[in-house]
Amino acid sequence: MTRYESNATVKSGYYFNPITMNVVPVARDGERLPNAKGIWFSIPTFAALALTPILGALFLMFLPAIGFILLAEAVGKRLAFAVAGTASDLAANVTPGWAPGAAHLAGKPGEAKKEGEEQGAPELEKLQKEIEEKRRS
């Protein structure tokens, strides 16, 4: 059996690609093989006639299996997407209302201030004046 690359010009005859499981007839000398993945082998006419029904039977046997496999894959992807979506929604509802690193010393918005909190402001003004005086001198 002679080996040929894809898209090569060949003599007339039958050519088999074991990667794609194709048997291709070439009618005239100088025609090109299909541009498919893999290497092509020149096979005799008797082998092509024997191989064609075998490949057809393999296709008929595995076609339902391929359908079930693709169906299971599609259902699995949908279930994974549904679970992932639900988990992210649940995580958004369970997260705490605070952010790490944020300062919460000033209280919450709308919270009434206590009596002793206003007294700290004059002390800060005095401290600021002292700092300015030291810078000037």
Secondary structure, 3 states (H helix, E strand, C coil): CCEECCCCEECCEEEEECCCCEEEEECCCCEECCCCCCCEEEECHHHHHHHHHHHHHHHHHHHHHHHHHHHHHHHHHHHHHHHHHHHHHHHHHHCCCCCCCCCCCCCCCCCCCCHHHHHHHHHHHHHHHHHHHHHHC
